[in-house]
Amino acid sequence: MKRLGLLRHAKSDWDDLSLRDFDRGLNDRGRKGAKLMGDHIRQHGAKWDLIVASPAERVKRTLEASELEISTVFKEKAYLGDAATLMALVSENADDAGAVLVAAHNPGLQELALTLVPTEGEDELFEEVMRKYPTAAFAVFELDIDDWSELESGCGKLVHFARPRDLDPELGPEAG
């Protein structure tokens, strides 16, 4: 069995409209959410062996603010990658890792989360992910595979899903 985590970048900064999408960092709320989610990921109890991440500035700043001390590989294809691309990146880079965290963007992360769960595994957590995969959201899947090359649609069970607003109501959408 393998474990896969999905972490969406935190809320990005739109103050400088001259920046390319790739170069946008985080706003204050994003930095706070990233730190909170980093604390949550550490407290959740899973040991992560590797992060496969988009090299976009907001992903780098999310990982920096989260203070996760995990070996990280940045892959250009993770920037706005779809589910198939993200699965391929994990398969190509995870080697012997037992637990891999992907730090990237929507819609690819949400698509991957929905792809991993078989129809019979759809439950309340799945419904939450289907409804919305907001910034700084974190999901954990237990995968019924022995090798990352076996990563495919329907091989996972969603066992955890957390959003910044679940941990601090001030980071919810109605908080501004």
OpenMM code with the backbone's topology and positions (N, CA, C; nanometers):
from openmm import Vec3, app, unit

residues = "MET LYS ARG LEU GLY LEU LEU ARG HIS ALA LYS SER ASP TRP ASP ASP LEU SER LEU ARG ASP PHE ASP ARG GLY LEU ASN ASP ARG GLY ARG LYS GLY ALA LYS LEU MET GLY ASP HIS ILE ARG GLN HIS GLY ALA LYS TRP ASP LEU ILE VAL ALA SER PRO ALA GLU ARG VAL LYS ARG THR LEU GLU ALA SER GLU LEU GLU ILE SER THR VAL PHE LYS GLU LYS ALA TYR LEU GLY ASP ALA ALA THR LEU MET ALA LEU VAL SER GLU ASN ALA ASP ASP ALA GLY ALA VAL LEU VAL ALA ALA HIS ASN PRO GLY LEU GLN GLU LEU ALA LEU THR LEU VAL PRO THR GLU GLY GLU ASP GLU LEU PHE GLU GLU VAL MET ARG LYS TYR PRO THR ALA ALA PHE ALA VAL PHE GLU LEU ASP ILE ASP ASP TRP SER GLU LEU GLU SER GLY CYS GLY LYS LEU VAL HIS PHE ALA ARG PRO ARG ASP LEU ASP PRO GLU LEU GLY PRO GLU ALA GLY".split()
positions = [
    Vec3(0.0841, -0.1187, 0.0000),
    Vec3(0.0000, 0.0000, 0.0000),
    Vec3(0.0885, 0.1249, 0.0000),
    Vec3(0.0465, 0.2245, -0.0764),
    Vec3(0.1151, 0.3535, -0.0826),
    Vec3(0.0203, 0.4612, -0.0321),
    Vec3(0.0764, 0.5781, 0.0019),
    Vec3(-0.0044, 0.6923, 0.0444),
    Vec3(0.0277, 0.8106, -0.0465),
    Vec3(-0.0772, 0.8798, -0.0897),
    Vec3(-0.0619, 0.9980, -0.1738),
    Vec3(-0.1351, 1.1144, -0.1090),
    Vec3(-0.0657, 1.2261, -0.0959),
    Vec3(-0.1264, 1.3481, -0.0444),
    Vec3(-0.1331, 1.4516, -0.1550),
    Vec3(-0.2360, 1.5328, -0.1514),
    Vec3(-0.2527, 1.6409, -0.2491),
    Vec3(-0.2686, 1.7718, -0.1730),
    Vec3(-0.1794, 1.8661, -0.1995),
    Vec3(-0.1834, 1.9981, -0.1358),
    Vec3(-0.1926, 2.1045, -0.2439),
    Vec3(-0.3023, 2.1774, -0.2427),
    Vec3(-0.3150, 2.2889, -0.3365),
    Vec3(-0.2428, 2.4100, -0.2782),
    Vec3(-0.1820, 2.4901, -0.3643),
    Vec3(-0.1150, 2.6123, -0.3187),
    Vec3(-0.2132, 2.7001, -0.2416),
    Vec3(-0.1603, 2.7827, -0.1534),
    Vec3(-0.2414, 2.8748, -0.0746),
    Vec3(-0.2856, 2.9942, -0.1600),
    Vec3(-0.3672, 3.0795, -0.1005),
    Vec3(-0.4272, 3.1934, -0.1708),
    Vec3(-0.3193, 3.2851, -0.2280),
    Vec3(-0.3300, 3.3091, -0.3580),
    Vec3(-0.2263, 3.3857, -0.4273),
    Vec3(-0.2507, 3.5359, -0.4232),
    Vec3(-0.1434, 3.6075, -0.4490),
    Vec3(-0.1420, 3.7531, -0.4452),
    Vec3(-0.1716, 3.8092, -0.5843),
    Vec3(-0.2708, 3.8933, -0.5913),
    Vec3(-0.3096, 3.9557, -0.7192),
    Vec3(-0.2778, 4.1053, -0.7211),
    Vec3(-0.1979, 4.1532, -0.6253),
    Vec3(-0.1699, 4.2968, -0.6166),
    Vec3(-0.0948, 4.3514, -0.7375),
    Vec3(-0.0023, 4.2744, -0.7914),
    Vec3(0.0780, 4.3194, -0.9054),
    Vec3(0.0272, 4.2499, -1.0320),
    Vec3(-0.0610, 4.3157, -1.1042),
    Vec3(-0.1225, 4.2563, -1.2234),
    Vec3(-0.0261, 4.2420, -1.3405),
    Vec3(0.0944, 4.2993, -1.3274),
    Vec3(0.1925, 4.2845, -1.4349),
    Vec3(0.2638, 4.1488, -1.4283),
    Vec3(0.2507, 4.0778, -1.3152),
    Vec3(0.3149, 3.9479, -1.3017),
    Vec3(0.2431, 3.8406, -1.3831),
    Vec3(0.3223, 3.7497, -1.4405),
    Vec3(0.2629, 3.6329, -1.5065),
    Vec3(0.1975, 3.5467, -1.3986),
    Vec3(0.1010, 3.4663, -1.4375),
    Vec3(0.0353, 3.3746, -1.3446),
    Vec3(0.1392, 3.2904, -1.2699),
    Vec3(0.2378, 3.2401, -1.3394),
    Vec3(0.3426, 3.1542, -1.2837),
    Vec3(0.4205, 3.2242, -1.1724),
    Vec3(0.4318, 3.3566, -1.1800),
    Vec3(0.5173, 3.4331, -1.0897),
    Vec3(0.4461, 3.4932, -0.9686),
    Vec3(0.3157, 3.4731, -0.9578),
    Vec3(0.2425, 3.5295, -0.8439),
    Vec3(0.2768, 3.4553, -0.7156),
    Vec3(0.2991, 3.5305, -0.6078),
    Vec3(0.3273, 3.4717, -0.4764),
    Vec3(0.1996, 3.4533, -0.3967),
    Vec3(0.2098, 3.4666, -0.2658),
    Vec3(0.0947, 3.4512, -0.1770),
    Vec3(0.0582, 3.5850, -0.1147),
    Vec3(-0.0703, 3.6017, -0.0859),
    Vec3(-0.1110, 3.7181, -0.0077),
    Vec3(-0.1021, 3.6830, 0.1407),
    Vec3(-0.1341, 3.7774, 0.2286),
    Vec3(-0.1218, 3.7538, 0.3732),
    Vec3(-0.2074, 3.6357, 0.4184),
    Vec3(-0.3284, 3.6298, 0.3688),
    Vec3(-0.4180, 3.5189, 0.4042),
    Vec3(-0.3607, 3.3853, 0.3562),
    Vec3(-0.2976, 3.3872, 0.2400),
    Vec3(-0.2350, 3.2664, 0.1866),
    Vec3(-0.1194, 3.2193, 0.2732),
    Vec3(-0.0359, 3.3117, 0.3174),
    Vec3(0.0761, 3.2744, 0.4054),
    Vec3(0.0256, 3.2156, 0.5363),
    Vec3(-0.0801, 3.2759, 0.5914),
    Vec3(-0.1376, 3.2250, 0.7161),
    Vec3(-0.1973, 3.0856, 0.6926),
    Vec3(-0.2690, 3.0688, 0.5828),
    Vec3(-0.3287, 2.9382, 0.5515),
    Vec3(-0.2239, 2.8315, 0.5276),
    Vec3(-0.1157, 2.8669, 0.4594),
    Vec3(-0.0087, 2.7702, 0.4319),
    Vec3(0.0585, 2.7252, 0.5612),
    Vec3(0.0842, 2.8196, 0.6515),
    Vec3(0.1447, 2.7847, 0.7812),
    Vec3(0.0520, 2.6924, 0.8594),
    Vec3(-0.0753, 2.7273, 0.8640),
    Vec3(-0.1744, 2.6472, 0.9349),
    Vec3(-0.1820, 2.5056, 0.8771),
    Vec3(-0.1822, 2.4943, 0.7443),
    Vec3(-0.1906, 2.3626, 0.6817),
    Vec3(-0.0621, 2.2836, 0.7022),
    Vec3(0.0519, 2.3511, 0.7029),
    Vec3(0.1777, 2.2827, 0.7324),
    Vec3(0.1754, 2.2221, 0.8722),
    Vec3(0.1255, 2.3000, 0.9691),
    Vec3(0.1118, 2.2486, 1.1060),
    Vec3(0.0183, 2.1275, 1.1061),
    Vec3(-0.0912, 2.1388, 1.0345),
    Vec3(-0.1896, 2.0296, 1.0281),
    Vec3(-0.1284, 1.9040, 0.9645),
    Vec3(-0.0549, 1.9215, 0.8574),
    Vec3(0.0067, 1.8069, 0.7889),
    Vec3(0.1049, 1.7367, 0.8834),
    Vec3(0.1845, 1.8127, 0.9553),
    Vec3(0.2786, 1.7523, 1.0504),
    Vec3(0.2049, 1.6800, 1.1629),
    Vec3(0.0962, 1.7379, 1.2128),
    Vec3(0.0212, 1.6795, 1.3237),
    Vec3(-0.0657, 1.5616, 1.2792),
    Vec3(-0.0936, 1.5536, 1.1511),
    Vec3(-0.1812, 1.4478, 1.0996),
    Vec3(-0.1213, 1.3096, 1.1201),
    Vec3(0.0100, 1.3023, 1.1362),
    Vec3(0.0729, 1.1764, 1.1719),
    Vec3(0.1352, 1.0983, 1.0586),
    Vec3(0.1056, 1.1311, 0.9365),
    Vec3(0.1655, 1.0595, 0.8237),
    Vec3(0.3068, 1.1109, 0.8002),
    Vec3(0.3969, 1.0208, 0.7708),
    Vec3(0.5336, 1.0597, 0.7346),
    Vec3(0.5401, 1.0665, 0.5825),
    Vec3(0.5822, 1.1791, 0.5309),
    Vec3(0.5916, 1.1989, 0.3850),
    Vec3(0.7372, 1.1850, 0.3432),
    Vec3(0.7607, 1.1058, 0.2407),
    Vec3(0.8964, 1.0801, 0.1932),
    Vec3(0.9421, 1.1787, 0.0871),
    Vec3(0.8477, 1.2326, 0.0122),
    Vec3(0.8815, 1.3150, -0.1040),
    Vec3(0.7668, 1.4088, -0.1373),
    Vec3(0.8023, 1.5280, -0.1855),
    Vec3(0.7038, 1.6198, -0.2436),
    Vec3(0.7383, 1.6348, -0.3913),
    Vec3(0.6391, 1.6146, -0.4772),
    Vec3(0.6506, 1.6449, -0.6194),
    Vec3(0.5693, 1.7727, -0.6382),
    Vec3(0.6349, 1.8794, -0.6842),
    Vec3(0.5711, 2.0109, -0.6811),
    Vec3(0.5846, 2.0868, -0.8121),
    Vec3(0.4869, 2.1714, -0.8339),
    Vec3(0.4941, 2.2704, -0.9407),
    Vec3(0.5995, 2.3744, -0.9011),
    Vec3(0.6761, 2.4248, -0.9979),
    Vec3(0.7742, 2.5281, -0.9654),
    Vec3(0.7159, 2.6694, -0.9640),
    Vec3(0.5843, 2.6831, -0.9776),
    Vec3(0.5222, 2.8160, -0.9737),
    Vec3(0.5521, 2.8827, -0.8397),
    Vec3(0.5682, 3.0121, -0.8418),
    Vec3(0.6063, 3.0878, -0.7228),
    Vec3(0.5098, 3.0639, -0.6066),
    Vec3(0.3787, 3.0592, -0.6323),
    Vec3(0.2832, 3.0427, -0.5228),
    Vec3(0.2929, 2.9040, -0.4585),
    Vec3(0.3344, 2.8041, -0.5336),
    Vec3(0.3564, 2.6714, -0.4742),
    Vec3(0.4838, 2.6747, -0.3896),
    Vec3(0.5889, 2.7341, -0.4424),
    Vec3(0.7133, 2.7450, -0.3653),
    Vec3(0.6904, 2.8205, -0.2344),
    Vec3(0.6150, 2.9318, -0.2405),
    Vec3(0.5876, 3.0108, -0.1200),
    Vec3(0.4971, 2.9335, -0.0239),
    Vec3(0.4051, 2.8520, -0.0766),
    Vec3(0.3197, 2.7694, 0.0096),
    Vec3(0.4047, 2.6693, 0.0862),
    Vec3(0.4949, 2.6034, 0.0168),
    Vec3(0.5817, 2.5053, 0.0824),
    Vec3(0.6735, 2.5724, 0.1833),
    Vec3(0.7242, 2.6901, 0.1486),
    Vec3(0.8108, 2.7649, 0.2404),
    Vec3(0.7335, 2.8019, 0.3671),
    Vec3(0.6132, 2.8563, 0.3519),
    Vec3(0.5334, 2.8993, 0.4675),
    Vec3(0.4844, 2.7803, 0.5499),
    Vec3(0.4655, 2.6675, 0.4854),
    Vec3(0.4162, 2.5485, 0.5567),
    Vec3(0.5248, 2.4851, 0.6438),
    Vec3(0.6494, 2.5198, 0.6162),
    Vec3(0.7641, 2.4707, 0.6931),
    Vec3(0.7718, 2.3179, 0.6959),
    Vec3(0.7320, 2.2549, 0.5852),
    Vec3(0.7448, 2.1102, 0.5731),
    Vec3(0.8884, 2.0804, 0.5319),
    Vec3(0.9558, 2.0021, 0.6098),
    Vec3(1.0950, 1.9682, 0.5794),
    Vec3(1.0984, 1.8313, 0.5140),
    Vec3(1.0606, 1.8299, 0.3870),
    Vec3(1.0489, 1.7060, 0.3100),
    Vec3(1.1241, 1.7267, 0.1792),
    Vec3(1.1969, 1.6269, 0.1364),
    Vec3(1.2675, 1.6334, 0.0091),
    Vec3(1.1678, 1.6679, -0.1017),
    Vec3(1.2023, 1.7677, -0.1835),
    Vec3(1.1095, 1.8178, -0.2853),
    Vec3(1.1747, 1.8190, -0.4221),
    Vec3(1.0998, 1.7722, -0.5221),
    Vec3(1.1417, 1.7855, -0.6614),
    Vec3(1.0393, 1.8738, -0.7315),
    Vec3(1.0893, 1.9767, -0.7986),
    Vec3(1.0025, 2.0673, -0.8734),
    Vec3(1.0003, 2.0224, -1.0185),
    Vec3(0.8813, 2.0074, -1.0729),
    Vec3(0.8637, 1.9591, -1.2095),
    Vec3(0.7750, 2.0558, -1.2877),
    Vec3(0.8294, 2.1082, -1.3973),
    Vec3(0.7564, 2.2034, -1.4824),
    Vec3(0.6186, 2.1509, -1.5217),
    Vec3(0.6097, 2.0218, -1.5522),
    Vec3(0.4824, 1.9646, -1.5980),
    Vec3(0.3740, 1.9681, -1.4901),
    Vec3(0.4120, 1.9867, -1.3637),
    Vec3(0.3123, 1.9949, -1.2561),
    Vec3(0.2383, 2.1277, -1.2582),
    Vec3(0.2984, 2.2298, -1.3245),
    Vec3(0.2318, 2.3595, -1.3350),
    Vec3(0.1096, 2.3434, -1.4247),
    Vec3(-0.0064, 2.3524, -1.3656),
    Vec3(-0.1350, 2.3384, -1.4337),
    Vec3(-0.1524, 2.2012, -1.4991),
    Vec3(-0.0816, 2.0990, -1.4484),
    Vec3(-0.0937, 1.9638, -1.5012),
    Vec3(-0.2294, 1.9029, -1.4694),
    Vec3(-0.2806, 1.8203, -1.5613),
    Vec3(-0.4065, 1.7507, -1.5373),
    Vec3(-0.3802, 1.6234, -1.4572),
    Vec3(-0.4852, 1.5485, -1.4284),
    Vec3(-0.4729, 1.4290, -1.3441),
    Vec3(-0.3730, 1.3296, -1.4020),
    Vec3(-0.3820, 1.3031, -1.5313),
    Vec3(-0.2917, 1.2057, -1.5943),
    Vec3(-0.1464, 1.2513, -1.5842),
    Vec3(-0.1211, 1.3797, -1.6041),
    Vec3(0.0144, 1.4337, -1.5943),
    Vec3(0.0672, 1.4216, -1.4520),
    Vec3(-0.0159, 1.4552, -1.3534),
    Vec3(0.0276, 1.4466, -1.2139),
    Vec3(0.0549, 1.3014, -1.1737),
    Vec3(-0.0288, 1.2084, -1.2195),
    Vec3(-0.0038, 1.0667, -1.1894),
    Vec3(0.1275, 1.0213, -1.2520),
    Vec3(0.1527, 1.0631, -1.3749),
    Vec3(0.2774, 1.0252, -1.4421),
    Vec3(0.3983, 1.0819, -1.3680),
    Vec3(0.3885, 1.2056, -1.3218),
    Vec3(0.4996, 1.2669, -1.2482),
    Vec3(0.5289, 1.1908, -1.1189),
    Vec3(0.4256, 1.1480, -1.0491),
    Vec3(0.4464, 1.0697, -0.9272),
    Vec3(0.5125, 0.9377, -0.9634),
    Vec3(0.4588, 0.8689, -1.0634),
    Vec3(0.5145, 0.7389, -1.1049),
    Vec3(0.6608, 0.7497, -1.1449),
    Vec3(0.6963, 0.8591, -1.2131),
    Vec3(0.8326, 0.8776, -1.2639),
    Vec3(0.9319, 0.9213, -1.1565),
    Vec3(0.8833, 0.9799, -1.0470),
    Vec3(0.9741, 1.0413, -0.9500),
    Vec3(0.9715, 0.9809, -0.8101),
    Vec3(0.8756, 0.8955, -0.7802),
    Vec3(0.8581, 0.8475, -0.6433),
    Vec3(0.9534, 0.7357, -0.6046),
    Vec3(1.0056, 0.6610, -0.7013),
    Vec3(1.0975, 0.5503, -0.6732),
    Vec3(1.0430, 0.4616, -0.5610),
    Vec3(1.1188, 0.4480, -0.4511),
    Vec3(1.0805, 0.3588, -0.3413),
    Vec3(1.0010, 0.4287, -0.2314),
    Vec3(0.9619, 0.5532, -0.2528),
    Vec3(0.8885, 0.6279, -0.1505),
    Vec3(0.7579, 0.5570, -0.1163),
    Vec3(0.7262, 0.5561, 0.0104),
    Vec3(0.5997, 0.4979, 0.0529),
    Vec3(0.4876, 0.5995, 0.0532),
    Vec3(0.5237, 0.7273, 0.0720),
    Vec3(0.4241, 0.8333, 0.0805),
    Vec3(0.4740, 0.9570, 0.0059),
    Vec3(0.3951, 1.0016, -0.0898),
    Vec3(0.4307, 1.1158, -0.1737),
    Vec3(0.3223, 1.2224, -0.1625),
    Vec3(0.3671, 1.3464, -0.1487),
    Vec3(0.2780, 1.4614, -0.1436),
    Vec3(0.2957, 1.5395, -0.2738),
    Vec3(0.1865, 1.5689, -0.3419),
    Vec3(0.1897, 1.6504, -0.4630),
    Vec3(0.1418, 1.7903, -0.4252),
    Vec3(0.2211, 1.8920, -0.4563),
    Vec3(0.1850, 2.0314, -0.4309),
    Vec3(0.1698, 2.0993, -0.5660),
    Vec3(0.0473, 2.1381, -0.5983),
    Vec3(0.0226, 2.1905, -0.7328),
    Vec3(-0.1027, 2.2781, -0.7346),
    Vec3(-0.1775, 2.2686, -0.8446),
    Vec3(-0.2847, 2.3638, -0.8761),
    Vec3(-0.4152, 2.2924, -0.9107),
    Vec3(-0.5210, 2.3706, -0.9090),
    Vec3(-0.6476, 2.3269, -0.9669),
    Vec3(-0.6507, 2.3761, -1.1107),
    Vec3(-0.7252, 2.3095, -1.1981),
    Vec3(-0.8194, 2.2011, -1.1695),
    Vec3(-0.7548, 2.0625, -1.1592),
    Vec3(-0.6252, 2.0507, -1.1853),
    Vec3(-0.5599, 1.9203, -1.1887),
    Vec3(-0.5680, 1.8427, -1.0589),
    Vec3(-0.5479, 1.9100, -0.9436),
    Vec3(-0.5524, 1.8380, -0.8160),
    Vec3(-0.6919, 1.7835, -0.7873),
    Vec3(-0.7922, 1.8650, -0.8093),
    Vec3(-0.9286, 1.8177, -0.7850),
    Vec3(-0.9629, 1.7037, -0.8807),
    Vec3(-0.9236, 1.7176, -1.0055),
    Vec3(-0.9473, 1.6117, -1.1037),
    Vec3(-0.8780, 1.4825, -1.0601),
    Vec3(-0.7547, 1.4927, -1.0117),
    Vec3(-0.6821, 1.3746, -0.9657),
    Vec3(-0.7524, 1.3119, -0.8455),
    Vec3(-0.7931, 1.3940, -0.7509),
    Vec3(-0.8632, 1.3428, -0.6332),
    Vec3(-0.9886, 1.2659, -0.6724),
    Vec3(-1.0637, 1.3200, -0.7644),
    Vec3(-1.1880, 1.2552, -0.8074),
    Vec3(-1.1599, 1.1303, -0.8897),
    Vec3(-1.0492, 1.1299, -0.9617),
    Vec3(-1.0111, 1.0165, -1.0457),
    Vec3(-0.9659, 0.8967, -0.9621),
    Vec3(-0.8991, 0.9220, -0.8519),
    Vec3(-0.8421, 0.8137, -0.7720),
    Vec3(-0.9467, 0.7274, -0.7017),
    Vec3(-1.0619, 0.7877, -0.6706),
    Vec3(-1.1635, 0.7179, -0.5923),
    Vec3(-1.2580, 0.6403, -0.6847),
    Vec3(-1.2718, 0.5076, -0.6619),
    Vec3(-1.3663, 0.4307, -0.7421),
    Vec3(-1.5101, 0.4673, -0.7031),
    Vec3(-1.6034, 0.4415, -0.7906),
    Vec3(-1.7434, 0.4763, -0.7669),
    Vec3(-1.7921, 0.4255, -0.6316),
    Vec3(-1.7578, 0.3030, -0.5983),
    Vec3(-1.8044, 0.2469, -0.4703),
    Vec3(-1.7377, 0.3119, -0.3493),
    Vec3(-1.6346, 0.3908, -0.3695),
    Vec3(-1.5666, 0.4592, -0.2606),
    Vec3(-1.6144, 0.6013, -0.2379),
    Vec3(-1.7102, 0.6446, -0.3168),
    Vec3(-1.7604, 0.7816, -0.3026),
    Vec3(-1.8409, 0.7932, -0.1737),
    Vec3(-1.7999, 0.8879, -0.0885),
    Vec3(-1.8649, 0.9077, 0.0409),
    Vec3(-1.8742, 1.0570, 0.0696),
    Vec3(-1.8969, 1.0929, 0.1968),
    Vec3(-1.9101, 1.2347, 0.2324),
    Vec3(-1.7820, 1.3134, 0.2050),
    Vec3(-1.6657, 1.2558, 0.2339),
    Vec3(-1.5398, 1.3245, 0.2043),
    Vec3(-1.5259, 1.3488, 0.0545),
    Vec3(-1.5592, 1.2480, -0.0243),
    Vec3(-1.5536, 1.2605, -0.1691),
    Vec3(-1.6453, 1.3741, -0.2156),
    Vec3(-1.7643, 1.3805, -0.1570),
    Vec3(-1.8600, 1.4873, -0.1939),
    Vec3(-1.8016, 1.6257, -0.1647),
    Vec3(-1.7292, 1.6391, -0.0521),
    Vec3(-1.6661, 1.7673, -0.0195),
    Vec3(-1.5612, 1.8041, -0.1243),
    Vec3(-1.4803, 1.7065, -0.1636),
    Vec3(-1.3771, 1.7310, -0.2654),
    Vec3(-1.4420, 1.7648, -0.3983),
    Vec3(-1.5504, 1.6969, -0.4309),
    Vec3(-1.6195, 1.7214, -0.5573),
    Vec3(-1.6804, 1.8620, -0.5588),
    Vec3(-1.7306, 1.9059, -0.4444),
    Vec3(-1.7935, 2.0377, -0.4357),
    Vec3(-1.6909, 2.1480, -0.4626),
    Vec3(-1.5743, 2.1366, -0.3984),
    Vec3(-1.4709, 2.2398, -0.4177),
    Vec3(-1.3403, 2.1926, -0.3558),
    Vec3(-1.2297, 2.2212, -0.4249),
    Vec3(-1.0955, 2.1931, -0.3732),
    Vec3(-1.0262, 2.3285, -0.3593),
    Vec3(-1.0523, 2.3981, -0.2476),
    Vec3(-1.0058, 2.5363, -0.2350),
    Vec3(-0.8553, 2.5481, -0.2133),
    Vec3(-0.8074, 2.6702, -0.2156),
    Vec3(-0.6659, 2.6951, -0.1932),
    Vec3(-0.6240, 2.6401, -0.0569),
    Vec3(-0.5040, 2.5825, -0.0538),
    Vec3(-0.4409, 2.5227, 0.0642),
    Vec3(-0.5130, 2.3981, 0.1159),
    Vec3(-0.6059, 2.3432, 0.0382),
    Vec3(-0.6719, 2.2184, 0.0783),
    Vec3(-0.5717, 2.1030, 0.0726),
    Vec3(-0.5925, 2.0054, 0.1596),
    Vec3(-0.5031, 1.8910, 0.1750),
    Vec3(-0.5860, 1.7639, 0.1811),
    Vec3(-0.5571, 1.6695, 0.0924),
    Vec3(-0.6267, 1.5412, 0.0896),
    Vec3(-0.5255, 1.4287, 0.0992),
    Vec3(-0.5664, 1.3183, 0.1609),
    Vec3(-0.4810, 1.2013, 0.1750),
    Vec3(-0.5547, 1.0793, 0.1213),
    Vec3(-0.4824, 1.0006, 0.0417),
    Vec3(-0.5362, 0.8784, -0.0171),
    Vec3(-0.4505, 0.7599, 0.0217),
    Vec3(-0.5155, 0.6503, 0.0571),
    Vec3(-0.4479, 0.5219, 0.0693),
    Vec3(-0.4673, 0.4525, -0.0641),
    Vec3(-0.3577, 0.4083, -0.1234),
    Vec3(-0.3616, 0.3504, -0.2578),
    Vec3(-0.3390, 0.2000, -0.2511),
    Vec3(-0.4233, 0.1268, -0.3173),
    Vec3(-0.4131, -0.0188, -0.3203),
    Vec3(-0.3146, -0.0602, -0.4296),
    Vec3(-0.1874, -0.0181, -0.4109),
    Vec3(-0.0816, -0.0495, -0.5070),
    Vec3(0.0460, -0.0822, -0.4296),
    Vec3(0.1334, -0.1575, -0.4938),
    Vec3(0.2629, -0.1896, -0.4332),
    Vec3(0.3753, -0.1071, -0.4931),
    Vec3(0.3527, -0.0556, -0.6140),
    Vec3(0.4546, 0.0202, -0.6865),
    Vec3(0.3872, 0.1406, -0.7515),
    Vec3(0.4593, 0.2534, -0.7556),
    Vec3(0.4011, 0.3761, -0.8123),
    Vec3(0.3653, 0.3599, -0.9600),
    Vec3(0.4265, 0.2661, -1.0287),
    Vec3(0.3921, 0.2428, -1.1696),
    Vec3(0.2487, 0.1907, -1.1848),
    Vec3(0.1888, 0.1446, -1.0749),
    Vec3(0.0515, 0.0937, -1.0763),
    Vec3(-0.0522, 0.2024, -1.0481),
    Vec3(-0.0066, 0.3257, -1.0254),
    Vec3(-0.0976, 0.4365, -0.9960),
    Vec3(-0.1917, 0.4583, -1.1132),
    Vec3(-0.3226, 0.4458, -1.0880),
    Vec3(-0.4223, 0.4599, -1.1947),
    Vec3(-0.5563, 0.5001, -1.1354),
    Vec3(-0.6494, 0.5314, -1.2207),
    Vec3(-0.7846, 0.5674, -1.1790),
    Vec3(-0.8442, 0.4571, -1.0926),
    Vec3(-0.9145, 0.4985, -0.9880),
    Vec3(-0.9890, 0.4050, -0.9056),
    Vec3(-0.9091, 0.3226, -0.8077),
    Vec3(-0.7805, 0.3525, -0.7874),
    Vec3(-0.6981, 0.2691, -0.6982),
    Vec3(-0.6885, 0.3248, -0.5567),
    Vec3(-0.7617, 0.4325, -0.5268),
    Vec3(-0.7425, 0.4972, -0.3983),
    Vec3(-0.8656, 0.5058, -0.3107),
    Vec3(-0.8385, 0.5249, -0.1837),
    Vec3(-0.9427, 0.5525, -0.0856),
    Vec3(-0.9095, 0.6860, -0.0217),
    Vec3(-1.0021, 0.7797, -0.0297),
    Vec3(-0.9855, 0.9109, 0.0321),
    Vec3(-1.0058, 0.8943, 0.1829),
    Vec3(-0.9004, 0.9216, 0.2603),
    Vec3(-0.9081, 0.8987, 0.4049),
    Vec3(-0.9027, 1.0285, 0.4865),
    Vec3(-0.8709, 1.1405, 0.4207),
    Vec3(-0.8623, 1.2668, 0.4938),
    Vec3(-0.8761, 1.3828, 0.3960),
    Vec3(-0.9477, 1.4858, 0.4386),
    Vec3(-0.9598, 1.6080, 0.3599),
    Vec3(-0.9745, 1.7238, 0.4570),
    Vec3(-0.8876, 1.8234, 0.4446),
    Vec3(-0.8923, 1.9400, 0.5327),
    Vec3(-0.8670, 2.0664, 0.4518),
    Vec3(-0.9389, 2.1702, 0.4903),
    Vec3(-0.9235, 2.3024, 0.4293),
    Vec3(-0.8859, 2.4003, 0.5397),
    Vec3(-0.8212, 2.5111, 0.5050),
    Vec3(-0.7872, 2.6087, 0.6084),
    Vec3(-0.9084, 2.6492, 0.6931),
    Vec3(-1.0227, 2.6663, 0.6310),
    Vec3(-1.1419, 2.7095, 0.7058),
    Vec3(-1.1888, 2.6053, 0.8070),
    Vec3(-1.1527, 2.4781, 0.7848),
    Vec3(-1.1877, 2.3738, 0.8814),
    Vec3(-1.1069, 2.3891, 1.0102),
    Vec3(-0.9900, 2.4508, 0.9993),
    Vec3(-0.8988, 2.4660, 1.1123),
    Vec3(-0.9047, 2.6047, 1.1748),
    Vec3(-0.9468, 2.7036, 1.0961),
    Vec3(-0.9571, 2.8416, 1.1433),
    Vec3(-1.0684, 2.9101, 1.0645),
    Vec3(-1.1848, 2.9324, 1.1271),
    Vec3(-1.2984, 2.9939, 1.0555),
    Vec3(-1.2652, 3.1284, 0.9904),
    Vec3(-1.1634, 3.1987, 1.0427),
    Vec3(-1.1249, 3.3270, 0.9841),
    Vec3(-1.0634, 3.3122, 0.8445),
    Vec3(-1.0317, 3.1876, 0.8067),
    Vec3(-0.9765, 3.1632, 0.6734),
    Vec3(-1.0822, 3.1100, 0.5780),
    Vec3(-1.2072, 3.1132, 0.6201),
    Vec3(-1.3163, 3.0684, 0.5349),
    Vec3(-1.3549, 3.1728, 0.4324),
    Vec3(-1.4326, 3.1324, 0.3313),
    Vec3(-1.4681, 3.2235, 0.2222),
    Vec3(-1.5482, 3.3449, 0.2689),
    Vec3(-1.6311, 3.3283, 0.3700),
    Vec3(-1.7120, 3.4407, 0.4167),
    Vec3(-1.6321, 3.5393, 0.5007),
    Vec3(-1.5086, 3.5010, 0.5369),
    Vec3(-1.4230, 3.5893, 0.6171),
    Vec3(-1.3542, 3.6954, 0.5307),
    Vec3(-1.3675, 3.6808, 0.3998),
    Vec3(-1.3163, 3.7853, 0.3140),
    Vec3(-1.1901, 3.7564, 0.2488),
] * unit.nanometer
topology = app.Topology()
chain = topology.addChain("A")
for resn in residues:
    res = topology.addResidue(resn, chain)
    for name in ("N", "CA", "C"):
        topology.addAtom(name, app.Element.getBySymbol(name[0]), res)
